[in-house]
Amino acid sequence: MKNLGLKVISLLLAGVVWSVVSAPRSGRVVERALSASVSLVGMSSDFVIITPTTIPEKVSIRVRGRKPDLDALTSRTLEATVDLRWLQQSGEATITLRPHVFNVPQEVEVVSIEPSKFRFRVEALRQRAVTIRPALVGDVPDGYAVGEIVVNPDRALVSGPASQILAMQEVGTERIIMTGRTATFVQNPAVVTDSPLVRVVSPLTAQVMVTVSSAIGPELPDTPPGTTDENQRAPAGANRSSTQQ
């Protein structure tokens, strides 16, 4: 009997702990629609997805669970992680999202996924050296002309999907403004490509020298100084004849 008080206190404490732990589990089961981001991992660096727009950044999912568990979920923390280590060759590929790829607690069930399947194309990466074409924009003033254009270096190494790299002949530079130019100048624009899937490996910038000179030279007089039109038109020997007379 002397330990009866301690036993009662222990039972009360055990009841409180059980109530705290089991309270969330006693909540009613509900469903909720959320959005989850899609993360692709594990793909070999030798390949690239050439149809990225077919892979959504987020998908809509419907989850079921007890309300306290669902309240802890947010669209910011939800993510579907898709392992692409199985991709080892170029061609069409299909991803099917399963409930287990979503980062949700074990007590929460993923009921539906939309979209759950999407197709995309993968190509091997290739590198190639192509010509650098300076992008001249605008016109020099009247009376001036653009002469020699020297690019150093004149070729760039690019990397991207095989189909695009094999078809590519040149890359450009950032815009070089020609409006108002009246003298030769040097500029170091960045080397850029039109395709978001093609990357410039090197050089990242090129030196471009554009020769600008006057297109109009000094005017020459119609007749040499000290002469007249009459003397120029006189036949040979005419002056000698008049002197002898």
C-alpha positions as CSV (number, residue, x, y, z in Angstrom):
1,M,0.0,0.0,0.0
2,K,2.9,2.3,0.6
3,N,3.6,2.5,-3.1
4,L,0.0,3.0,-4.1
5,G,0.4,6.7,-4.6
6,L,3.4,6.2,-7.0
7,K,1.5,3.6,-8.9
8,V,-1.5,6.0,-9.4
9,I,0.8,8.8,-10.5
10,S,2.5,6.4,-13.0
11,L,-0.9,5.3,-14.4
12,L,-1.9,9.0,-14.8
13,L,1.3,9.9,-16.6
14,A,0.9,6.9,-18.9
15,G,-2.6,7.9,-19.7
16,V,-1.5,11.5,-20.6
17,V,1.3,10.2,-22.8
18,W,-1.0,7.8,-24.6
19,S,-3.6,10.6,-25.2
20,V,-0.9,12.9,-26.7
21,V,0.5,10.2,-28.9
22,S,-2.9,8.8,-30.0
23,A,-4.7,12.1,-30.5
24,P,-3.5,12.7,-34.0
25,R,-4.3,9.1,-35.0
26,S,-7.9,9.7,-33.9
27,G,-8.5,12.4,-36.4
28,R,-11.0,11.8,-39.2
29,V,-9.7,10.6,-42.6
30,V,-9.9,13.2,-45.4
31,E,-8.7,13.7,-48.9
32,R,-6.9,16.7,-50.3
33,A,-5.5,17.9,-53.6
34,L,-2.0,19.2,-53.7
35,S,0.8,19.9,-56.3
36,A,4.2,18.3,-56.2
37,S,7.4,19.1,-58.0
38,V,9.1,16.5,-60.3
39,S,12.8,16.0,-59.8
40,L,14.8,13.9,-62.3
41,V,18.0,12.4,-60.9
42,G,20.7,9.9,-61.9
43,M,20.7,10.5,-65.7
44,S,24.1,10.0,-67.3
45,S,26.0,13.2,-68.2
46,D,26.5,11.7,-71.7
47,F,22.9,12.2,-72.5
48,V,20.4,15.1,-72.6
49,I,16.6,15.4,-72.8
50,I,15.8,17.3,-76.0
51,T,12.0,17.6,-75.3
52,P,12.1,19.2,-71.8
53,T,8.6,20.8,-72.3
54,T,7.0,17.4,-72.2
55,I,8.1,16.9,-68.6
56,P,6.0,19.0,-66.2
57,E,7.7,20.9,-63.4
58,K,4.8,20.0,-61.2
59,V,2.0,17.4,-61.1
60,S,-1.3,17.4,-59.2
61,I,-1.8,14.6,-56.7
62,R,-4.7,13.7,-54.4
63,V,-3.7,12.4,-51.0
64,R,-5.8,10.6,-48.3
65,G,-5.0,10.5,-44.6
66,R,-5.9,11.8,-41.2
67,K,-6.3,15.6,-41.1
68,P,-3.4,16.3,-38.8
69,D,-1.1,14.4,-41.1
70,L,-2.3,16.2,-44.2
71,D,-2.0,19.5,-42.4
72,A,1.7,18.9,-42.2
73,L,2.0,18.5,-45.9
74,T,2.7,21.5,-48.2
75,S,3.2,21.8,-51.9
76,R,6.6,23.3,-51.2
77,T,7.9,20.1,-49.5
78,L,6.2,17.6,-51.8
79,E,8.4,16.2,-54.5
80,A,8.5,13.2,-56.8
81,T,12.0,11.9,-57.3
82,V,12.4,9.9,-60.5
83,D,15.6,7.9,-61.0
84,L,16.8,7.9,-64.7
85,R,19.9,5.7,-64.3
86,W,18.2,3.2,-66.6
87,L,18.6,5.5,-69.6
88,Q,21.6,4.3,-71.5
89,Q,20.8,5.0,-75.1
90,S,19.3,7.7,-77.4
91,G,15.6,7.4,-78.3
92,E,12.1,7.8,-76.9
93,A,11.5,7.2,-73.2
94,T,8.5,7.0,-71.0
95,I,8.1,7.8,-67.3
96,T,5.2,6.5,-65.2
97,L,4.9,8.1,-61.8
98,R,4.0,5.7,-59.0
99,P,2.8,6.7,-55.5
100,H,6.0,5.5,-53.8
101,V,8.1,8.2,-55.6
102,F,6.4,11.0,-53.7
103,N,7.9,12.3,-50.4
104,V,4.9,11.7,-48.1
105,P,4.7,10.1,-44.6
106,Q,3.9,6.4,-44.4
107,E,0.5,7.2,-42.9
108,V,-0.5,9.3,-46.0
109,E,-1.8,7.5,-49.2
110,V,-1.4,9.0,-52.7
111,V,-4.7,8.3,-54.3
112,S,-4.2,9.8,-57.8
113,I,-1.6,11.5,-59.9
114,E,-2.2,13.8,-62.9
115,P,-0.5,13.5,-65.2
116,S,1.0,10.2,-64.2
117,K,2.8,9.4,-67.5
118,F,4.8,11.4,-70.0
119,R,7.1,10.8,-72.9
120,F,10.3,12.5,-73.9
121,R,13.3,12.0,-76.2
122,V,16.9,11.6,-75.2
123,E,20.0,12.1,-77.3
124,A,23.7,11.6,-76.8
125,L,25.8,14.7,-76.2
126,R,28.3,15.7,-78.9
127,Q,31.0,18.5,-79.3
128,R,32.1,20.3,-82.4
129,A,34.1,23.4,-83.4
130,V,32.0,25.9,-85.4
131,T,32.6,29.4,-86.9
132,I,31.9,32.5,-84.7
133,R,29.8,35.1,-86.6
134,P,29.8,38.6,-85.1
135,A,26.3,40.1,-84.9
136,L,26.6,43.6,-86.3
137,V,23.5,45.7,-85.7
138,G,22.7,49.1,-87.3
139,D,24.5,51.1,-89.9
140,V,27.4,53.5,-89.9
141,P,26.7,57.2,-90.8
142,D,26.6,58.3,-94.4
143,G,30.0,58.8,-95.8
144,Y,31.5,55.9,-93.9
145,A,31.9,52.2,-94.8
146,V,32.5,49.0,-92.9
147,G,35.7,47.2,-94.0
148,E,37.5,44.2,-92.7
149,I,36.1,42.3,-89.7
150,V,38.5,40.2,-87.7
151,V,37.3,37.7,-85.0
152,N,39.9,36.2,-82.6
153,P,39.5,33.3,-82.1
154,D,37.3,32.7,-85.1
155,R,35.9,29.3,-84.0
156,A,34.1,28.1,-80.8
157,L,33.7,24.6,-79.3
158,V,30.0,23.8,-78.6
159,S,28.3,20.9,-76.9
160,G,24.7,19.7,-77.2
161,P,22.4,17.1,-78.6
162,A,23.9,15.2,-81.5
163,S,21.2,16.2,-84.0
164,Q,21.7,19.9,-83.4
165,I,25.4,19.8,-83.2
166,L,25.8,18.0,-86.5
167,A,23.5,20.5,-88.2
168,M,25.2,23.6,-86.6
169,Q,27.6,25.6,-88.8
170,E,28.1,28.7,-86.7
171,V,27.4,30.5,-83.5
172,G,26.9,34.2,-83.0
173,T,28.0,36.9,-80.6
174,E,26.1,39.4,-78.5
175,R,25.0,42.4,-80.5
176,I,27.7,44.8,-81.7
177,I,26.1,48.3,-82.3
178,M,27.3,49.9,-85.5
179,T,25.1,53.0,-85.3
180,G,27.2,56.2,-85.1
181,R,30.6,54.4,-85.6
182,T,33.1,56.5,-87.5
183,A,36.4,54.8,-86.7
184,T,37.8,51.3,-86.3
185,F,37.1,49.8,-82.9
186,V,37.6,46.6,-80.9
187,Q,34.9,44.9,-78.8
188,N,34.8,41.6,-76.7
189,P,31.2,40.3,-76.9
190,A,30.1,37.0,-75.4
191,V,29.7,34.0,-77.7
192,V,26.1,32.8,-77.7
193,T,23.9,30.2,-79.4
194,D,20.2,30.3,-80.5
195,S,19.4,26.9,-79.0
196,P,18.8,26.5,-75.2
197,L,20.1,23.0,-75.5
198,V,23.5,23.9,-77.0
199,R,26.2,25.2,-74.7
200,V,29.3,27.2,-75.7
201,V,32.3,25.4,-74.1
202,S,35.0,27.8,-75.2
203,P,35.7,30.6,-75.7
204,L,33.0,32.4,-73.8
205,T,34.0,35.7,-75.3
206,A,35.7,36.7,-78.6
207,Q,37.7,39.8,-79.7
208,V,36.1,41.4,-82.7
209,M,37.9,44.2,-84.6
210,V,35.7,46.1,-87.0
211,T,37.3,48.5,-89.5
212,V,35.3,51.7,-90.2
213,S,36.7,54.3,-92.6
214,S,35.6,57.3,-94.6
215,A,34.0,56.2,-97.9
216,I,34.7,59.7,-99.5
217,G,38.3,60.8,-100.4
218,P,39.5,64.4,-101.0
219,E,38.2,66.0,-104.2
220,L,40.7,66.6,-107.0
221,P,40.5,69.9,-109.0
222,D,39.2,69.6,-112.6
223,T,42.4,71.3,-114.0
224,P,46.0,71.4,-112.6
225,P,46.9,74.7,-110.9
226,G,48.5,77.4,-113.3
227,T,46.8,76.1,-116.4
228,T,43.7,77.1,-118.3
229,D,41.2,75.2,-120.3
230,E,42.4,76.9,-123.5
231,N,46.0,75.8,-123.0
232,Q,44.8,72.2,-122.3
233,R,42.7,72.2,-125.5
234,A,45.5,73.8,-127.7
235,P,47.0,71.3,-130.2
236,A,50.6,70.2,-129.7
237,G,53.1,72.7,-131.1
238,A,50.7,75.6,-131.2
239,N,52.6,77.7,-128.6
240,R,55.9,77.2,-130.4
241,S,54.4,78.5,-133.7
242,S,53.1,81.7,-132.2
243,T,56.5,82.3,-130.6
244,Q,58.4,82.0,-133.9
245,Q,56.1,84.5,-135.5
